Amino acid sequence: MIMKIMPKKSSGSPFVPIEPVVTNMGLDWAFEKAMILDQKRYTAKIIKAIGDSEQEKEWLCIPLPEFKGWIMNINPNDLKGRRLQ
């Protein structure tokens, strides 16, 4: 499956929508969303953008540098702490 993830700019900085990444990785979106919102290390924002359905949607996004850190914390060999779909 090919997935396009286009960073959205907010205040001049690129932000990455997290939901498409989480769902395409097979992780539970509700769990990951709660984890991101609960942790103070992420500067999460809700940004309106057009999704795959060509309709405007609100996306939970984090800045690109934080996205890199978040995704590097997902160890495919140790998913015990994360819920799978």
matplotlib code that plots the C-alpha trace (Angstrom):
import matplotlib.pyplot as plt

x = [0.0, 1.3, 0.5, 1.0, 1.8, 2.0, 3.3, 1.0, 2.4, 1.3, 3.0, 5.7, 6.7, 5.8, 3.4, 2.7, -0.8, -0.4, -3.6, -2.7, 0.7, -0.8, -3.6, -1.3, 1.1, -1.7, -1.7, -4.7, -5.5, -7.4, -4.6, -1.8, -3.9, -4.4, -0.7, 0.4, -2.0, -1.0, 2.7, 4.0, 6.9, 4.7, 3.4, 0.2, -2.1, -5.4, -5.0, -7.7, -6.6, -8.1, -7.8, -8.0, -11.8, -11.1, -13.1, -11.7, -10.9, -9.3, -6.0, -4.0, -0.5, 2.9, 5.9, 8.2, 11.2, 8.8, 7.4, 10.8, 11.3, 7.8, 8.2, 11.7, 10.1, 8.0, 10.0, 8.5, 10.1, 8.4, 4.8, 3.6, 3.1, 1.1, -2.3, -2.7, -5.9]
y = [0.0, 3.4, 6.1, 9.8, 11.8, 15.5, 17.7, 20.6, 24.0, 25.7, 28.9, 28.3, 24.8, 21.5, 19.3, 15.7, 14.1, 11.1, 9.1, 7.9, 6.7, 4.9, 3.2, 2.1, 0.6, -1.5, 0.3, 1.3, 5.0, 5.7, 4.4, 6.2, 9.5, 9.3, 8.6, 11.5, 13.9, 12.7, 13.2, 16.7, 16.1, 16.4, 19.7, 18.3, 20.6, 20.0, 21.2, 21.3, 19.8, 17.8, 14.1, 11.2, 11.7, 15.2, 16.6, 18.9, 17.0, 17.9, 16.0, 15.6, 16.6, 16.9, 18.9, 17.0, 16.8, 15.4, 13.0, 11.6, 11.0, 9.5, 7.0, 6.0, 5.0, 2.3, -0.9, -3.5, -6.3, -5.0, -4.0, -5.2, -1.6, -0.7, -1.9, -3.4, -3.0]
z = [0.0, -0.9, 1.6, 1.1, 4.2, 3.5, 6.3, 7.0, 7.9, 11.0, 12.2, 9.5, 10.9, 9.2, 11.2, 10.4, 10.6, 12.9, 12.3, 8.8, 10.0, 13.0, 11.1, 8.2, 10.8, 12.2, 15.6, 17.6, 16.8, 20.0, 22.1, 20.2, 20.2, 24.0, 24.5, 22.4, 24.1, 27.6, 27.1, 27.5, 25.2, 22.1, 20.8, 19.3, 17.3, 15.5, 12.0, 9.3, 6.0, 3.1, 3.5, 1.0, 0.7, -0.7, 2.2, 4.9, 8.2, 11.5, 12.0, 15.1, 14.1, 15.7, 14.5, 12.1, 14.5, 17.2, 14.7, 14.1, 17.8, 18.2, 15.3, 16.5, 19.9, 18.2, 18.4, 16.1, 18.2, 21.4, 20.8, 24.2, 25.4, 22.3, 21.2, 17.7, 15.6]

ax = plt.figure().add_subplot(projection="3d")
ax.plot(x, y, z, "-o")
ax.set_aspect("equal")
plt.show()
